Amino acid sequence: MESIITLRKSIDTRLVQLEVKAQPRNLYEPIGYLLALGGKRFRPLLVLLTAQLRGMQNPKALDPALAVEVFHNFTLMHDDIMDAAPLRRGQPSVHEKWNQNTAILSGDAMFVKAYQLITKIDPSYLLLAMNRFNETALEVCEGQQLDLDFEQIVDVSQADYLEMIRLKTAVLLGFSMELGGIMGGFGREDQERLYKVGENLGLGFQLMDDLLDVYGDQQKVGKQVGGDIIANKKTFLMINALDLAGTDVRSQLNGWISMRDVDSMEKVAGVKNIFNDLGIPQLVKIKMDAYFDEAFRLLKTIDCDKEGLDFFNNFAKSLIKREG
């Protein structure tokens, strides 16, 4: 059983080795820049750890695992453009460092590279893996569109929001575990169950990100704290606050949302105070923990090697305790 450190090193080493051409420089340099910013690599780690849940190691699993990481970073590059995000992992986002057109085209190239990597899978798994990758990629686009649509909708329900983050974020973690299950020799029923494990983890992690956006340390989070509040994002925190607030507090909250010419940190502080008064962080944590508990419950129903299962559980629990 390879350690997390060894697996992460293999992932980072292979990402550097990807056959990214030197020219045109402005197409490929931004790709190398974004990938070099790091990240926890937990999507490809989920693939690799799931692939060895029965105690076996598949030497052909690395490149398909990297396909998920490259696709994820492609979505980040384009999301940053749509969100006008100035930072990514504590550094200037690609569209800030270069320009918007460069970031769009480099993201497109990353999308193609992801497909090149997933075709490195064992040919006996190729059709299933490609079909599921295509379905997942389309769902991620649907989730991003819903996120954009919500900016123009006054009342977004909790159910609507949870479906949006399921599509935008959780399905890719679900696919990561499903892909690992495919390469790890699991039957189709267990592959689908592994998908649900990853999906529940993804929902929990996104709610955690919502919390960290408001309550995290910018140095650890790697992006502007309070960015969702500044952008008037309808996160699970904001939706719960609007649902629970009385008339006066709701009016205050809507006042902050409608303000345009206001100091951003003043806006973040004002909204954060309302969240605190309403007990929003505690409510979000309860929901977040419910998703994590369901993921671990489902995992126990799958026939896994004990060492592999313990290894996976320790990794997942370390992510749940993260602060950034």
DANORWO-V944163 format. One line per field, one symbol per residue. ss: DSSP state (@ for helix, = for strand, . for the rest). phi: phi as a letter, one per 30 degrees, with the letter a starting at -180 (. if undefined). burial: I if it has 24 or more other ideal C-beta (glycine too) atoms within 12 Angstrom, else O. A space follows every 10 residues. Layout:
ss = ???
phi = ???
burial = ???
This chain:
ss = ...@@@@@@@ @@@@@@@... ....@@@@@@ @@@@@@.... .@@@@@@@@@ @......... @@@@@@@@@@ @@@@@@@@@@ @@@...==.. ==.@@@@..@ @@@@@@@@@@ @@@@@@@@.. ..@@@@@@@@ @@@@@@@@@@ @@@@@@@@@@ .......@@@ @@@@@@@@@@ @@@@@@@@@@ @@@....@@@ @@@@@@@@@@ @@@@@@@@@@ @@@@@..@@@ @.....@@@@ .....@@@@@ @@@@..@@@@ @@@@@@@@.. ...@@@@@@@ @@@@@@@@.@ @@@@@@@@@@ @@@@@@@@@@ .....@@@@@ @@@@@@@@@@ ....
phi = .ddedddddd dddddddedc ddbdeddcdd dddddddijd hdddddeddd dcdcicccdc dddeddeddd dededddddd dddhddbbhi bedddddcad dddddddedd eddedddddd deedcddddd ddddddeddd dddddddddd dccdccdedd ddddddddbd dddddedddd dddciddddd edddededdd ddddddddde dddccdcedd dibddiddde dhdddddddd dddcddeddd dddddddddc cbdddddedd ddddedddid eddddddedd dddddddddd dcdbdedddd ddeddddddd ddca
burial = IIOIOOIIOI IIOIIOOIOI OOOOOOIIII IIIIIOIOII IIIIIIIIII IIIIOOIIOI IIIIIIIIII IIIIIIIIII IIIOIOIIIO OOIIIIOIOO OIIIIIIOII IOIIIOIIOI IOOOIOOIII OIIOOIIOII IOIIOIIOOI OOOOOIOIOO IIIIIIIIII IIIIIIIIII IIIIIIOOOI IIIIIIIIII IIIIIIIIII IIIIIIOOOO IIIIIIIIII IIIIIIIIII IIOOIOOOIO OIIOOIIOOO OOOOOOIIOI IIOIIOOIOI IOIIIOIIIO IIOIIIOIIO OIOIOOOIIO IIIOIIOOII OOOO
